[in-house]
Amino acid sequence: MPLIGKLVVCGVGLIGGSFALALRRAGAVGRVAGIGRSRAPLERALALGVIDEIAAGWADALDGADLVLLAAPVGQMDAIMAAMAPHLRSGTVVTDAGSTKRDVVDAIYRNLDAQLPWVVPAHPIAGAEKSGVEAAFAGLYDKRRVVLTPLPENAPQAVDKVRAAWIACGAAVSATSPQEHDRVFAAVSHLPHLLAFGLVDDLARRPNAELLFSHAAGGFRDFTRIAGSHPEMWRDICLANAGALLAELDQYVAELAQLRALLAAGDGAGLEAVFDNARRARNAWAAGLPIQTAE
């Protein structure tokens, strides 16, 4: 018997579709039902074999469901949970793949308070600049981290089921609080996306945009790759984590002000010191070594 008899994926795109495909690869799921706000992506997922059936609604989707993954943008979570709540039965485990957690947890308490033991928030740290079910693939989560942010009310068996599902997908699973999660990812995920979107938008609006982009090469491509990500999803993430993201943006603005002052003063030694510290930290991280705190 597979780990999950019936899986329901709400939002069968890159994240939700890859979750279903990874569980299929592991032989950990019996059948997969898809549900979402638009019919066309679900029909495409069905044609690609990512899902086995398209649910007619939440009553149909949750009938006999063992595990539900909410893989829609975080801005939709509140409405999704409100819609599924009347049909959710005790023992059906619900998790999500949202990139922010405090807002998702608030939505859980507002809408799914009767089923708190079975609703386990999570965030897979994986993705790509491409979106949609056509971009989904079974290996997306291999050796990637998934962070659980369990609720105090969660049943241990529910947390264990979510952890086991992600491990079956090839991921390494850890846990933290929703507050710590959002502070960390404001710095290492949400801010980089904001910067990449901002730089490309700035250049694209200039009168000589065509000239600029025609001369862009590898460095520009590497820095701006994530600006090809899903705009709606990242709009919702930035707004949901605005407090922590604003703090990180202020910190970065201060760093830019320092760099501007060094540049304006012609302080080559100061610039080199910043660049060297950044290089050492980046190379240590890439090699899996401890990051030495700069003096």
C-alpha positions in Angstrom: 0.0 0.0 0.0 1.5 3.4 -0.9 2.2 6.1 1.6 -0.7 8.2 0.2 -3.7 6.5 -1.3 -5.3 9.6 -2.7 -3.4 12.9 -3.1 -5.2 16.1 -3.9 -3.1 18.9 -5.5 -4.6 22.4 -5.5 -2.6 24.4 -8.0 -1.1 21.9 -10.4 1.9 24.0 -11.7 5.6 23.6 -11.3 5.5 23.0 -7.5 2.3 21.0 -7.2 2.9 19.1 -10.4 6.5 18.2 -9.4 5.3 17.0 -6.0 2.8 14.6 -7.7 5.5 13.4 -10.2 8.1 12.9 -7.4 5.6 10.8 -5.4 4.7 8.7 -8.5 8.4 8.1 -9.1 8.8 6.9 -5.5 5.7 4.6 -5.7 4.3 6.6 -2.8 0.9 7.6 -4.2 -2.1 5.7 -5.5 -3.9 8.3 -7.4 -3.8 12.1 -7.8 -6.7 14.5 -8.1 -6.2 18.0 -9.3 -8.2 21.1 -8.5 -7.7 24.8 -9.3 -9.4 28.0 -10.3 -8.9 27.4 -14.1 -9.9 24.4 -16.1 -7.2 24.6 -18.9 -4.2 23.9 -16.7 -5.9 21.0 -15.1 -6.7 19.5 -18.5 -3.1 19.9 -19.5 -2.0 18.2 -16.3 -4.3 15.3 -17.0 -3.0 15.0 -20.6 0.6 15.0 -19.3 -0.2 12.3 -16.7 0.6 14.5 -13.8 -2.9 13.9 -12.3 -5.3 11.1 -12.8 -8.5 13.1 -12.4 -9.9 16.6 -12.3 -12.1 17.2 -9.2 -15.5 18.7 -9.8 -15.2 20.7 -6.6 -13.9 20.4 -3.0 -16.5 17.9 -2.0 -15.4 15.6 -4.8 -11.7 16.3 -4.3 -11.7 15.6 -0.5 -13.8 12.4 -0.8 -11.3 9.7 0.4 -8.3 12.1 0.3 -5.3 11.2 2.5 -3.2 14.2 1.8 -3.9 17.6 0.3 -1.1 19.9 -1.0 -2.1 23.6 -1.4 0.4 24.8 -4.1 -1.4 28.0 -5.2 0.0 31.5 -4.6 -0.1 32.6 -1.0 -2.6 35.4 -1.8 -5.2 32.7 -2.7 -4.8 30.6 0.5 -7.4 32.3 2.5 -10.1 31.8 -0.1 -9.0 28.2 -0.9 -9.2 27.2 2.8 -12.6 28.8 3.2 -13.9 26.9 0.3 -12.5 23.5 1.4 -13.3 23.8 5.1 -17.0 22.6 4.9 -15.8 19.4 3.2 -12.7 18.6 5.1 -12.8 15.5 7.3 -10.8 14.7 10.4 -7.8 12.6 9.5 -7.2 14.2 6.0 -3.8 15.8 6.2 -3.4 19.2 4.7 -0.1 21.0 3.9 1.0 23.8 1.7 4.0 25.0 -0.3 3.7 28.7 0.4 6.9 30.8 0.5 5.6 32.8 3.4 4.3 31.2 6.6 2.8 33.7 9.1 0.1 34.7 6.7 -0.6 31.0 5.8 -0.8 30.1 9.5 -3.2 33.0 10.1 -5.4 31.7 7.3 -5.4 28.2 8.8 -6.6 29.5 12.2 -9.3 31.6 10.5 -10.7 28.9 8.2 -9.5 25.4 9.4 -9.7 25.8 13.1 -11.8 22.6 13.5 -9.1 20.5 11.8 -5.9 22.0 13.3 -4.4 18.6 14.3 -4.2 17.7 10.6 -3.0 21.0 8.9 0.8 21.2 8.7 2.4 24.3 7.1 5.5 23.7 5.0 7.7 25.4 2.4 9.8 23.5 -0.2 12.9 25.5 -1.0 12.9 24.6 -4.7 11.7 26.2 -7.8 12.6 27.6 -11.2 12.1 30.7 -13.3 9.7 28.7 -15.4 6.1 28.1 -14.2 3.2 26.0 -15.1 2.6 22.2 -15.2 4.7 21.9 -18.4 7.8 22.9 -16.3 7.1 20.2 -13.6 9.5 17.3 -13.2 10.0 14.5 -10.7 13.5 15.5 -9.7 12.7 19.1 -8.6 13.0 18.3 -4.9 16.0 15.9 -5.1 18.5 17.0 -2.3 16.5 20.2 -1.8 15.4 21.5 1.6 11.8 21.5 2.8 11.0 23.5 5.9 8.0 22.5 8.1 6.5 25.1 10.5 4.2 22.9 12.5 1.4 24.2 14.7 1.3 23.5 18.4 -2.0 21.8 17.8 -0.7 19.4 15.1 -1.0 15.7 15.7 2.4 14.0 15.5 1.2 11.5 12.9 0.1 14.4 10.6 3.6 16.0 10.9 5.2 12.6 10.3 3.0 12.0 7.1 4.0 15.4 5.6 7.7 14.8 6.5 7.5 11.3 4.9 5.9 12.6 1.8 8.7 15.2 1.2 11.4 12.6 2.0 9.8 10.4 -0.6 10.2 13.3 -3.0 14.0 13.2 -2.4 14.0 16.3 -0.1 15.8 16.9 3.2 13.3 18.1 5.8 13.8 20.5 8.7 11.5 22.6 11.0 11.3 26.1 12.4 8.8 28.6 13.6 6.7 30.6 11.1 8.3 33.9 12.4 11.8 32.7 12.0 11.0 31.2 8.6 9.7 34.6 7.3 12.7 36.5 8.7 15.2 34.2 7.0 13.6 34.0 3.7 13.0 37.7 3.5 16.8 38.0 3.4 17.9 35.0 1.2 14.9 34.6 -1.2 12.4 37.5 -1.2 15.0 40.3 -1.3 17.0 38.7 -4.2 13.8 38.4 -6.2 12.7 41.9 -5.5 16.2 43.2 -6.6 16.2 41.1 -9.8 12.7 42.3 -10.8 13.6 45.9 -10.0 16.8 45.9 -12.1 15.2 44.4 -15.1 12.2 46.7 -14.9 14.5 49.7 -14.6 16.5 48.7 -17.7 13.4 47.8 -19.7 11.9 51.2 -19.2 14.9 53.1 -20.5 14.9 54.7 -24.0 18.0 52.6 -24.9 16.6 49.3 -23.5 17.2 47.4 -26.7 20.9 48.5 -26.8 21.4 47.6 -23.1 19.8 44.1 -23.4 21.7 43.4 -26.6 25.0 43.8 -24.8 24.0 41.8 -21.6 25.9 38.6 -21.1 26.5 35.9 -18.5 26.7 38.1 -15.4 23.4 39.8 -16.2 21.8 36.5 -17.1 22.9 34.9 -13.7 21.8 37.9 -11.6 18.4 38.3 -13.3 17.4 34.7 -13.9 14.8 34.8 -11.1 13.2 37.9 -12.7 11.6 35.3 -15.1 9.6 34.0 -12.1 5.8 34.1 -11.8 4.7 37.7 -11.2 1.5 37.0 -9.3 3.2 34.5 -7.0 6.0 36.9 -6.1 3.6 39.9 -5.7 1.7 37.9 -3.1 5.0 36.7 -1.4 6.3 40.3 -1.1 3.1 41.7 0.2 2.6 38.8 2.7 6.1 39.3 4.1 6.3 43.1 3.7 7.5 43.8 7.2 10.5 41.5 7.2 11.2 42.4 3.5 11.2 46.1 4.2 13.7 45.6 7.0 16.0 43.6 4.7 15.6 46.2 1.9 16.6 49.0 4.4 19.7 47.0 5.3 20.5 46.5 1.6 20.0 50.2 0.9 22.5 51.0 3.7 25.0 48.6 2.0 24.5 50.3 -1.3 25.0 53.7 0.3 28.3 52.4 1.7 29.4 51.2 -1.7 28.4 54.5 -3.3 30.5 56.4 -0.7 33.5 54.2 -1.4 33.1 54.6 -5.2 32.6 58.4 -4.9 35.8 58.6 -2.8 37.8 56.5 -5.2 38.5 54.1 -2.2 39.7 51.1 -4.1 41.0 49.4 -0.9 37.5 49.8 0.7 35.8 48.4 -2.4 38.2 45.5 -2.6 37.6 44.6 1.1 33.8 44.5 0.5 34.2 42.4 -2.6 36.7 40.0 -0.9 34.4 39.5 2.0 31.5 38.8 -0.3 33.6 36.4 -2.4 34.8 34.4 0.6 31.3 34.1 2.0 29.8 33.1 -1.3 32.5 30.5 -2.0 32.2 29.0 1.5 28.4 28.7 1.2 28.8 27.1 -2.3 31.2 24.6 -0.8 29.1 23.8 2.2 31.6 25.4 4.6 30.9 27.6 7.6 30.5 31.3 6.9 33.1 33.4 8.7 31.7 36.6 10.2 33.4 39.7 8.8 35.1 42.0 11.2 
